[in-house]
Amino acid sequence: MIVGSDISRYPNTPKPTCRGYLHKRTQSAILKGWRKRWFVLKHNGYLHYYKHKKDEGKCRPLEVTKLEGAEIGVDTSLGKPFVFKCIPQAGNRIFYFCATSNQEMKRWLEAMDKAVHP
């Protein structure tokens, strides 16, 4: 049981398919670069992210994105290893993520692929 998450309050809720820290590329007018964020891919195909792991289940996510129908894949255009992107069907935003290893990137891509094609 995970204390402080929706799982402890709703024991019949399936566990998230994937969770962990990723670096997310920031492209705002003020901030540019990579920010470490805690990501949770829920069983319903929605990707939530938080500033910190401890925020999951306690705070509202910084953003929630539906992955069904999204375009995902490895991205080499930024010149960094272990980078992949996600282009959700709704909206005109591109998310760039950076994992800590090739294995971690593959784990996320596999989980996201299942959410994209339920």
N, CA, C and O atoms as a MOPAC input file, in Angstrom:
PM7 MOZYME 1SCF
protein

 N      0.83800 1    -1.18100 1     0.00000 1
 C      0.00000 1     0.00000 1     0.00000 1
 C      0.88700 1     1.25000 1     0.00000 1
 O      1.89400 1     1.30900 1     0.70500 1
 N      0.50800 1     2.21600 1    -0.77800 1
 C      1.27300 1     3.44800 1    -0.87700 1
 C      0.50700 1     4.52800 1    -0.13300 1
 O     -0.57400 1     4.93700 1    -0.55600 1
 N      1.06400 1     4.98100 1     0.96200 1
 C      0.41300 1     5.96900 1     1.81000 1
 C      0.45500 1     7.33100 1     1.11700 1
 O      1.46800 1     7.71000 1     0.52900 1
 N     -0.65500 1     8.05400 1     1.19500 1
 C     -0.69400 1     9.39900 1     0.64200 1
 C     -1.06800 1     9.45000 1    -0.82800 1
 O     -1.06400 1    10.52300 1    -1.43200 1
 N     -1.38600 1     8.31700 1    -1.40100 1
 C     -1.78700 1     8.33500 1    -2.80600 1
 C     -3.24700 1     7.92400 1    -2.91900 1
 O     -3.88400 1     7.55600 1    -1.93200 1
 N     -3.76000 1     7.99400 1    -4.12800 1
 C     -5.15200 1     7.60400 1    -4.34400 1
 C     -5.35100 1     6.10800 1    -4.09800 1
 O     -6.47700 1     5.67000 1    -3.86500 1
 N     -4.27900 1     5.32200 1    -4.14700 1
 C     -4.38700 1     3.87400 1    -3.95600 1
 C     -4.80900 1     3.55100 1    -2.52100 1
 O     -5.61500 1     2.64600 1    -2.30200 1
 N     -4.26800 1     4.28900 1    -1.54000 1
 C     -4.62000 1     4.00100 1    -0.15100 1
 C     -6.06500 1     4.39200 1     0.14400 1
 O     -6.72100 1     3.75000 1     0.96500 1
 N     -6.56600 1     5.42700 1    -0.51000 1
 C     -7.95200 1     5.85000 1    -0.27800 1
 C     -8.94200 1     4.99600 1    -1.06100 1
 O    -10.07500 1     4.79200 1    -0.62600 1
 N     -8.51100 1     4.49700 1    -2.21900 1
 C     -9.37500 1     3.69300 1    -3.07200 1
 C     -8.65200 1     2.39200 1    -3.41700 1
 O     -8.02200 1     2.29500 1    -4.47000 1
 N     -8.74000 1     1.38900 1    -2.53600 1
 C     -7.95200 1     0.17100 1    -2.73300 1
 C     -8.24900 1    -0.58500 1    -4.02700 1
 O     -7.40700 1    -1.36000 1    -4.48100 1
 N     -9.42100 1    -0.38300 1    -4.63300 1
 C     -9.75000 1    -1.08900 1    -5.87700 1
 C     -9.24200 1    -0.36800 1    -7.12400 1
 O     -9.40700 1    -0.86400 1    -8.23900 1
 N     -8.62100 1     0.80600 1    -6.93700 1
 C     -8.06500 1     1.55200 1    -8.06300 1
 C     -6.79700 1     0.85500 1    -8.53700 1
 O     -5.90200 1     0.59500 1    -7.73300 1
 N     -6.70300 1     0.54800 1    -9.83200 1
 C     -5.46900 1    -0.07800 1   -10.31500 1
 C     -4.26800 1     0.82900 1   -10.09000 1
 O     -4.37600 1     2.05400 1   -10.14700 1
 N     -3.12000 1     0.20600 1    -9.83400 1
 C     -1.88900 1     0.96700 1    -9.65100 1
 C     -1.52400 1     1.67400 1   -10.95300 1
 O     -1.84700 1     1.18900 1   -12.03800 1
 N     -0.84700 1     2.82600 1   -10.84500 1
 C     -0.38100 1     3.48400 1   -12.06400 1
 C      0.50800 1     2.54200 1   -12.87000 1
 O      1.21200 1     1.71100 1   -12.29700 1
 N      0.48000 1     2.66800 1   -14.18500 1
 C      1.28500 1     1.78600 1   -15.02000 1
 C      2.75300 1     2.14400 1   -14.96100 1
 O      3.61000 1     1.27800 1   -15.13800 1
 N      3.05600 1     3.40900 1   -14.71600 1
 C      4.45600 1     3.83100 1   -14.67500 1
 C      4.55100 1     5.09400 1   -13.82800 1
 O      3.67300 1     5.95600 1   -13.87400 1
 N      5.63100 1     5.19000 1   -13.05400 1
 C      5.86800 1     6.39700 1   -12.27200 1
 C      7.35800 1     6.54500 1   -12.04200 1
 O      8.09900 1     5.56500 1   -11.97700 1
 N      7.78000 1     7.79600 1   -11.92000 1
 C      9.18300 1     8.05000 1   -11.64800 1
 C      9.58700 1     9.44700 1   -12.07500 1
 O      8.80300 1    10.19300 1   -12.66200 1
 N     10.83500 1     9.78300 1   -11.76400 1
 C     11.35500 1    11.09600 1   -12.14100 1
 C     11.82900 1    11.09500 1   -13.58300 1
 O     12.47800 1    10.15300 1   -14.03800 1
 N     11.49900 1    12.15600 1   -14.28800 1
 C     12.01300 1    12.44600 1   -15.62800 1
 C     12.35800 1    13.92600 1   -15.64700 1
 O     11.81700 1    14.70400 1   -14.86200 1
 N     13.25000 1    14.31200 1   -16.53700 1
 C     13.49000 1    15.73200 1   -16.76200 1
 C     12.59800 1    16.17000 1   -17.91300 1
 O     12.57100 1    15.52700 1   -18.96300 1
 N     11.87400 1    17.25800 1   -17.71900 1
 C     10.97200 1    17.79500 1   -18.72700 1
 C     11.55800 1    19.10000 1   -19.24300 1
 O     11.97600 1    19.95800 1   -18.46500 1
 N     11.58200 1    19.23700 1   -20.54800 1
 C     12.12300 1    20.45800 1   -21.14600 1
 C     11.14000 1    21.60200 1   -20.94700 1
 O      9.94300 1    21.46200 1   -21.19900 1
 N     11.65700 1    22.72400 1   -20.49500 1
 C     10.85700 1    23.91700 1   -20.26400 1
 C     11.12500 1    24.90900 1   -21.37600 1
 O     12.27600 1    25.20800 1   -21.69400 1
 N     10.05300 1    25.41600 1   -21.96300 1
 C     10.16900 1    26.32200 1   -23.09900 1
 C      9.40700 1    27.62000 1   -22.87800 1
 O      8.96500 1    28.24400 1   -23.84200 1
 N      9.24600 1    28.03400 1   -21.63800 1
 C      8.48000 1    29.25600 1   -21.39800 1
 C      9.31200 1    30.48200 1   -21.77900 1
 O     10.51500 1    30.37900 1   -22.02000 1
 N      8.67200 1    31.61000 1   -21.82800 1
 C      9.36100 1    32.85000 1   -22.19600 1
 C     10.43400 1    33.22200 1   -21.17000 1
 O     11.43900 1    33.84200 1   -21.51600 1
 N     10.22000 1    32.84600 1   -19.92800 1
 C     11.15000 1    33.21100 1   -18.85300 1
 C     12.16900 1    32.09800 1   -18.60800 1
 O     13.37100 1    32.35300 1   -18.52900 1
 N     11.67800 1    30.86500 1   -18.48800 1
 C     12.55000 1    29.73400 1   -18.15600 1
 C     12.81300 1    28.85900 1   -19.37900 1
 O     11.90100 1    28.53900 1   -20.14100 1
 N     14.05000 1    28.48700 1   -19.54300 1
 C     14.39900 1    27.52400 1   -20.58700 1
 C     15.35200 1    26.51800 1   -19.96000 1
 O     16.16500 1    26.87400 1   -19.10700 1
 N     15.25400 1    25.27400 1   -20.38000 1
 C     16.12100 1    24.24000 1   -19.82300 1
 C     15.33200 1    23.00700 1   -19.43800 1
 O     14.24200 1    22.76400 1   -19.95400 1
 N     15.88900 1    22.23700 1   -18.53300 1
 C     15.29200 1    20.96900 1   -18.10600 1
 C     14.96400 1    21.02800 1   -16.62600 1
 O     15.78100 1    21.48000 1   -15.82400 1
 N     13.77900 1    20.57700 1   -16.26300 1
 C     13.33000 1    20.54500 1   -14.86900 1
 C     12.99000 1    19.10300 1   -14.49900 1
 O     12.30600 1    18.39500 1   -15.23800 1
 N     13.48600 1    18.69400 1   -13.33800 1
 C     13.18500 1    17.35600 1   -12.83500 1
 C     11.78000 1    17.37000 1   -12.24900 1
 O     11.45700 1    18.19800 1   -11.39700 1
 N     10.94400 1    16.43700 1   -12.72000 1
 C      9.56200 1    16.34900 1   -12.26400 1
 C      9.19700 1    14.88700 1   -12.00200 1
 O      9.78300 1    13.97600 1   -12.58700 1
 N      8.23100 1    14.68000 1   -11.12200 1
 C      7.72300 1    13.34800 1   -10.79900 1
 C      6.52500 1    13.06300 1   -11.69900 1
 O      5.52300 1    13.77700 1   -11.64500 1
 N      6.62500 1    12.02900 1   -12.52300 1
 C      5.56400 1    11.67600 1   -13.47100 1
 C      4.84900 1    10.41100 1   -13.03700 1
 O      5.46000 1     9.47200 1   -12.52500 1
 N      3.53900 1    10.40700 1   -13.25400 1
 C      2.70600 1     9.25200 1   -12.94400 1
 C      1.79800 1     9.01400 1   -14.14400 1
 O      0.96900 1     9.85800 1   -14.48400 1
 N      1.96100 1     7.85600 1   -14.78200 1
 C      1.07800 1     7.46200 1   -15.87500 1
 C      0.01100 1     6.56200 1   -15.28800 1
 O      0.29100 1     5.44500 1   -14.85400 1
 N     -1.21000 1     7.05600 1   -15.28000 1
 C     -2.32700 1     6.32900 1   -14.66100 1
 C     -2.85800 1     5.25400 1   -15.60400 1
 O     -2.62700 1     5.29000 1   -16.81300 1
 N     -3.57200 1     4.30000 1   -15.01700 1
 C     -4.15800 1     3.19400 1   -15.78200 1
 C     -5.14600 1     3.67400 1   -16.83700 1
 O     -5.41000 1     2.96100 1   -17.80500 1
 N     -5.70200 1     4.89000 1   -16.66000 1
 C     -6.69000 1     5.42300 1   -17.61000 1
 C     -6.05000 1     6.15900 1   -18.78700 1
 O     -6.75600 1     6.73300 1   -19.61600 1
 N     -4.70500 1     6.14600 1   -18.86500 1
 C     -4.01800 1     6.76600 1   -19.99100 1
 C     -3.70600 1     8.24500 1   -19.81600 1
 O     -3.31000 1     8.91000 1   -20.77400 1
 N     -3.87600 1     8.76500 1   -18.61500 1
 C     -3.56100 1    10.17300 1   -18.34400 1
 C     -2.20100 1    10.26600 1   -17.65400 1
 O     -1.91600 1     9.52900 1   -16.71000 1
 N     -1.37700 1    11.17600 1   -18.13900 1
 C     -0.05600 1    11.40900 1   -17.56700 1
 C     -0.14000 1    12.63300 1   -16.66000 1
 O     -0.46800 1    13.73200 1   -17.10700 1
 N      0.16300 1    12.42200 1   -15.37700 1
 C      0.15800 1    13.49100 1   -14.39100 1
 C      1.61000 1    13.80900 1   -14.06300 1
 O      2.46100 1    12.92000 1   -14.07700 1
 N      1.89500 1    15.07300 1   -13.76900 1
 C      3.21600 1    15.33200 1   -13.22600 1
 C      3.17300 1    16.36200 1   -12.11600 1
 O      2.33200 1    17.26000 1   -12.07500 1
 N      4.13500 1    16.18000 1   -11.21200 1
 C      4.22300 1    16.96400 1    -9.98600 1
 C      5.64500 1    17.50800 1    -9.86200 1
 O      6.57000 1    17.04000 1   -10.52600 1
 N      5.79100 1    18.49600 1    -9.00400 1
 C      7.11800 1    19.05200 1    -8.77200 1
 C      8.00100 1    18.01600 1    -8.06900 1
 O      9.17400 1    17.85700 1    -8.40500 1
 N      7.41900 1    17.31000 1    -7.08300 1
 C      8.17600 1    16.33600 1    -6.28900 1
 C      7.35700 1    15.05800 1    -6.09200 1
 O      6.13000 1    15.07100 1    -6.19000 1
 N      8.04700 1    13.97300 1    -5.81700 1
 C      7.40500 1    12.68700 1    -5.55900 1
 C      6.40500 1    12.79100 1    -4.40100 1
 O      5.31200 1    12.22900 1    -4.46200 1
 N      6.79100 1    13.51200 1    -3.35500 1
 C      5.93200 1    13.62700 1    -2.16700 1
 C      4.60800 1    14.34600 1    -2.44700 1
 O      3.67600 1    14.26200 1    -1.64700 1
 N      4.52300 1    15.05600 1    -3.58400 1
 C      3.29600 1    15.78300 1    -3.92200 1
 C      2.19400 1    14.87400 1    -4.45900 1
 O      1.01700 1    15.23200 1    -4.41700 1
 N      2.57200 1    13.69900 1    -4.96400 1
 C      1.57800 1    12.77300 1    -5.52100 1
 C      0.58800 1    12.37700 1    -4.43700 1
 O      0.98400 1    11.91200 1    -3.36800 1
 N     -0.69200 1    12.55900 1    -4.71100 1
 C     -1.72900 1    12.20600 1    -3.74100 1
 C     -2.00600 1    13.28200 1    -2.72100 1
 O     -3.01100 1    13.20600 1    -2.01400 1
 N     -1.14100 1    14.29300 1    -2.61700 1
 C     -1.33700 1    15.36500 1    -1.64700 1
 C     -1.67100 1    16.69400 1    -2.31700 1
 O     -2.44500 1    17.49000 1    -1.78600 1
 N     -1.08400 1    16.92500 1    -3.48200 1
 C     -1.29300 1    18.18400 1    -4.21600 1
 C     -1.90900 1    17.88000 1    -5.57500 1
 O     -1.86500 1    16.75100 1    -6.06400 1
 N     -2.47700 1    18.91000 1    -6.16200 1
 C     -2.96700 1    18.76200 1    -7.52800 1
 C     -1.75100 1    18.66800 1    -8.45100 1
 O     -0.73500 1    19.32000 1    -8.20900 1
 N     -1.85500 1    17.85900 1    -9.50900 1
 C     -0.73100 1    17.79000 1   -10.44400 1
 C     -0.51400 1    19.13500 1   -11.13100 1
 O     -1.45300 1    19.91600 1   -11.28300 1
 N      0.71900 1    19.40300 1   -11.54300 1
 C      1.02400 1    20.62200 1   -12.28300 1
 C      0.30800 1    20.60200 1   -13.62500 1
 O     -0.10900 1    21.64000 1   -14.14000 1
 N      0.17200 1    19.39600 1   -14.18300 1
 C     -0.53500 1    19.24300 1   -15.45200 1
 C     -0.96900 1    17.79300 1   -15.60500 1
 O     -0.33900 1    16.87900 1   -15.07200 1
 N     -2.06500 1    17.59900 1   -16.34800 1
 C     -2.57600 1    16.26900 1   -16.67600 1
 C     -2.77900 1    16.23800 1   -18.18900 1
 O     -3.42500 1    17.11800 1   -18.75900 1
 N     -2.22100 1    15.21400 1   -18.82800 1
 C     -2.30900 1    15.11200 1   -20.28100 1
 C     -2.83000 1    13.74300 1   -20.68300 1
 O     -2.35100 1    12.71800 1   -20.19800 1
 N     -3.80900 1    13.73500 1   -21.56600 1
 C     -4.36300 1    12.48100 1   -22.09300 1
 C     -3.42500 1    11.97300 1   -23.18900 1
 O     -3.10900 1    12.70200 1   -24.12900 1
 N     -2.97800 1    10.71200 1   -23.06400 1
 C     -2.02900 1    10.16700 1   -24.02400 1
 C     -2.67500 1     9.41300 1   -25.17900 1
 O     -2.02100 1     9.16700 1   -26.19300 1
 N     -3.94600 1     9.04200 1   -25.04600 1
 C     -4.59200 1     8.28200 1   -26.11700 1
 C     -4.49300 1     9.04700 1   -27.43900 1
 O     -4.87700 1    10.21300 1   -27.52400 1
 N     -3.97500 1     8.37800 1   -28.46200 1
 C     -3.83700 1     8.98400 1   -29.78100 1
 C     -2.61400 1     9.87700 1   -29.93900 1
 O     -2.39500 1    10.43100 1   -31.01600 1
 N     -1.81700 1    10.02500 1   -28.89200 1
 C     -0.62000 1    10.88400 1   -28.95900 1
 C      0.45800 1    10.22700 1   -29.82600 1
 O      0.43500 1     9.02300 1   -30.07900 1
 N      1.38200 1    11.04400 1   -30.26000 1
 C      2.54700 1    10.55400 1   -31.00400 1
 C      3.72400 1    10.56500 1   -30.03200 1
 O      4.04800 1    11.60200 1   -29.45200 1
 N      4.36100 1     9.41000 1   -29.85600 1
 C      5.51400 1     9.33600 1   -28.95100 1
 C      6.68800 1     8.68400 1   -29.66800 1
 O      6.50300 1     7.91800 1   -30.61300 1
 N      7.88100 1     8.99100 1   -29.21700 1
 C      9.05300 1     8.35800 1   -29.80000 1
 C     10.34700 1     9.00200 1   -29.34900 1
 O     10.34800 1    10.07600 1   -28.74800 1
 N     11.44400 1     8.33500 1   -29.64600 1
 C     12.78200 1     8.82300 1   -29.32100 1
 C     13.04900 1    10.08000 1   -30.13100 1
 O     12.61000 1    10.19500 1   -31.27500 1
 N     13.76700 1    11.02000 1   -29.53700 1
 C     14.09500 1    12.26800 1   -30.23000 1
 C     15.59800 1    12.52400 1   -30.12000 1
 O     16.14700 1    12.57700 1   -29.01900 1
 N     16.25000 1    12.68000 1   -31.25800 1
 C     17.69700 1    12.92700 1   -31.26700 1
 C     18.02700 1    14.36900 1   -31.63800 1
 O     19.20000 1    14.73700 1   -31.69000 1
 N     17.01700 1    15.18400 1   -31.89500 1
 C     17.24100 1    16.55500 1   -32.38300 1
 C     17.86500 1    17.48200 1   -31.34100 1
 O     18.44200 1    18.50700 1   -31.70500 1
 N     17.76000 1    17.14700 1   -30.06100 1
 C     18.25700 1    18.03300 1   -29.01300 1
 C     19.69900 1    17.72500 1   -28.60500 1
 O     20.28100 1    18.44200 1   -27.79200 1
 N     20.26900 1    16.66900 1   -29.16400 1
 C     21.65800 1    16.34400 1   -28.88700 1
 C     21.93400 1    15.80200 1   -27.49900 1
 O     23.07500 1    15.83700 1   -27.04000 1
 N     20.90900 1    15.30200 1   -26.82000 1
 C     21.06500 1    14.70300 1   -25.49000 1
 C     20.66700 1    13.23700 1   -25.56500 1
 O     19.76500 1    12.88100 1   -26.32300 1
 N     21.32400 1    12.38700 1   -24.79200 1
 C     20.89900 1    10.97600 1   -24.77800 1
 C     19.61900 1    10.78900 1   -23.96500 1
 O     19.30700 1    11.58100 1   -23.07600 1
 N     18.88900 1     9.72400 1   -24.29200 1
 C     17.70400 1     9.27600 1   -23.55000 1
 C     16.54600 1    10.28500 1   -23.59500 1
 O     15.75100 1    10.36300 1   -22.65800 1
 N     16.45700 1    11.05000 1   -24.68200 1
 C     15.37100 1    12.01600 1   -24.84200 1
 C     14.26600 1    11.39700 1   -25.70000 1
 O     14.53700 1    10.76200 1   -26.71900 1
 N     13.03600 1    11.58900 1   -25.27900 1
 C     11.89400 1    11.17600 1   -26.08100 1
 C     10.83700 1    12.25900 1   -26.00900 1
 O     10.83700 1    13.08900 1   -25.10000 1
 N      9.93700 1    12.24000 1   -26.97800 1
 C      8.92200 1    13.28600 1   -27.03200 1
 C      7.53100 1    12.68800 1   -27.05900 1
 O      7.33200 1    11.51900 1   -27.39000 1
 N      6.58200 1    13.52500 1   -26.70300 1
 C      5.16800 1    13.15300 1   -26.71300 1
 C      4.40000 1    14.33700 1   -27.28200 1
 O      4.50500 1    15.46200 1   -26.79200 1
 N      3.62600 1    14.06000 1   -28.32600 1
 C      2.77600 1    15.08700 1   -28.93100 1
 C      1.32500 1    14.63700 1   -28.74500 1
 O      0.82400 1    13.82400 1   -29.52300 1
 N      0.64800 1    15.16000 1   -27.71900 1
 C     -0.74800 1    14.76700 1   -27.48400 1
 C     -1.64300 1    15.18500 1   -28.64800 1
 O     -1.38300 1    16.16700 1   -29.34200 1
 N     -2.70400 1    14.40500 1   -28.83300 1
 C     -3.65400 1    14.68200 1   -29.91000 1
 C     -4.34500 1    16.02700 1   -29.68700 1
 O     -4.52600 1    16.80800 1   -30.62200 1
 N     -4.72300 1    16.28100 1   -28.44700 1
 C     -5.38600 1    17.54500 1   -28.11700 1
 C     -4.32500 1    18.59800 1   -27.80700 1
 O     -3.36800 1    18.32700 1   -27.08100 1
 N     -4.49200 1    19.76600 1   -28.34200 1
 C     -3.55100 1    20.85000 1   -28.06600 1
 C     -2.42600 1    20.88500 1   -29.08400 1
 O     -2.31900 1    20.01000 1   -29.94300 1
 N     -1.60500 1    21.88700 1   -28.98000 1
 C     -0.51900 1    22.05000 1   -29.94100 1
 C      0.83000 1    22.07000 1   -29.23500 1
 O      1.72500 1    22.82800 1   -29.60900 1
 N      0.96800 1    21.24000 1   -28.22100 1
 C      2.16000 1    21.23200 1   -27.38700 1
 C      2.98800 1    19.98600 1   -27.65000 1
 O      2.44800 1    18.91700 1   -27.93500 1
 N      4.30000 1    20.13000 1   -27.55300 1
 C      5.19700 1    18.98700 1   -27.63400 1
 C      5.93100 1    18.89400 1   -26.30000 1
 O      6.55000 1    19.85800 1   -25.85000 1
 N      5.85200 1    17.72200 1   -25.67700 1
 C      6.58300 1    17.47300 1   -24.43300 1
 C      7.87900 1    16.75700 1   -24.78100 1
 O      7.87100 1    15.78100 1   -25.53200 1
 N      8.98800 1    17.23800 1   -24.23800 1
 C     10.27500 1    16.55400 1   -24.36600 1
 C     10.67200 1    16.06800 1   -22.98300 1
 O     10.68300 1    16.83400 1   -22.02000 1
 N     10.99800 1    14.78200 1   -22.89700 1
 C     11.39100 1    14.16800 1   -21.63700 1
 C     12.80600 1    13.61100 1   -21.76900 1
 O     13.22300 1    13.19100 1   -22.84900 1
 N     13.53000 1    13.61400 1   -20.66800 1
 C     14.86700 1    13.02300 1   -20.65600 1
 C     14.94300 1    12.05800 1   -19.48500 1
 O     14.74400 1    12.44300 1   -18.33300 1
 N     15.23500 1    10.79500 1   -19.79300 1
 C     15.37300 1     9.76700 1   -18.76600 1
 C     16.83800 1     9.68200 1   -18.32700 1
 O     17.71900 1    10.27400 1   -18.95000 1
 N     17.08200 1     8.94300 1   -17.25300 1
 C     18.44800 1     8.81700 1   -16.73400 1
 C     19.23900 1     7.70600 1   -17.40800 1
 O     20.46300 1     7.65000 1   -17.28200 1
 N     18.54600 1     6.81400 1   -18.12800 1
 C     19.23300 1     5.71200 1   -18.80400 1
 C     18.39000 1     5.23500 1   -19.98500 1
 O     17.21600 1     5.58400 1   -20.11000 1
 N     19.00100 1     4.44600 1   -20.83100 1
 C     18.28400 1     3.88200 1   -21.96800 1
 C     17.17800 1     2.94100 1   -21.48600 1
 O     16.08100 1     2.92000 1   -22.04600 1
 N     17.47900 1     2.16500 1   -20.44100 1
 C     16.50100 1     1.23300 1   -19.87900 1
 C     15.28100 1     1.99200 1   -19.33200 1
 O     14.14100 1     1.57400 1   -19.53400 1
 N     15.53300 1     3.10000 1   -18.64300 1
 C     14.44600 1     3.90700 1   -18.09300 1
 C     13.61100 1     4.53100 1   -19.21800 1
 O     12.38500 1     4.58500 1   -19.12800 1
 N     14.27300 1     4.99600 1   -20.26500 1
 C     13.56500 1     5.56900 1   -21.41300 1
 C     12.67500 1     4.50600 1   -22.05600 1
 O     11.52200 1     4.78600 1   -22.38600 1
 N     13.19400 1     3.29800 1   -22.23600 1
 C     12.40400 1     2.21300 1   -22.84100 1
 C     11.20100 1     1.86000 1   -21.97400 1
 O     10.12000 1     1.58700 1   -22.49600 1
 N     11.38000 1     1.86300 1   -20.66000 1
 C     10.28600 1     1.56100 1   -19.72800 1
 C      9.15100 1     2.56800 1   -19.91700 1
 O      7.98200 1     2.18700 1   -19.98100 1
 N      9.50100 1     3.85800 1   -20.00600 1
 C      8.48000 1     4.89000 1   -20.19700 1
 C      7.84300 1     4.78800 1   -21.57400 1
 O      6.62400 1     4.90700 1   -21.70000 1
 N      8.64700 1     4.57100 1   -22.60400 1
 C      8.09500 1     4.49100 1   -23.96400 1
 C      7.12200 1     3.32400 1   -24.10000 1
 O      6.08500 1     3.46100 1   -24.75000 1
 N      7.43800 1     2.17900 1   -23.49700 1
 C      6.54500 1     1.02000 1   -23.54000 1
 C      5.23100 1     1.31300 1   -22.82100 1
 O      4.15400 1     0.99200 1   -23.32300 1
 N      5.32900 1     1.92300 1   -21.64700 1
 C      4.11900 1     2.24500 1   -20.87300 1
 C      3.26700 1     3.28100 1   -21.60100 1
 O      2.04300 1     3.16500 1   -21.64900 1
 N      3.92200 1     4.29100 1   -22.16400 1
 C      3.19100 1     5.32700 1   -22.89000 1
 C      2.56300 1     4.76400 1   -24.16800 1
 O      1.45800 1     5.15200 1   -24.54400 1
 N      3.26000 1     3.86600 1   -24.81700 1
 C      2.71400 1     3.25700 1   -26.04200 1
 C      1.42100 1     2.51800 1   -25.74900 1
 O      0.48900 1     2.56000 1   -26.55200 1
 N      1.35300 1     1.84700 1   -24.61700 1
 C      0.12700 1     1.14500 1   -24.22100 1
 C     -1.01000 1     2.13900 1   -23.94800 1
 O     -2.17500 1     1.85100 1   -24.22100 1
 N     -0.65300 1     3.32100 1   -23.40000 1
 C     -1.67100 1     4.34000 1   -23.14300 1
 C     -2.13600 1     5.01400 1   -24.44000 1
 O     -3.29200 1     5.42100 1   -24.55900 1
 N     -1.22600 1     5.12400 1   -25.39800 1
 C     -1.54900 1     5.74400 1   -26.68600 1
 C     -2.51200 1     4.85600 1   -27.48900 1
 O     -3.42200 1     5.35000 1   -28.15600 1
 N     -2.29100 1     3.53200 1   -27.41000 1
 C     -3.11900 1     2.55400 1   -28.13200 1
 C     -3.79100 1     1.61000 1   -27.13600 1
 O     -3.37200 1     0.46000 1   -26.99700 1
 N     -4.83000 1     2.08400 1   -26.44000 1
 C     -5.44000 1     1.23000 1   -25.39300 1
 C     -6.14100 1     0.00500 1   -25.96500 1
 O     -6.69500 1    -0.79700 1   -25.21300 1

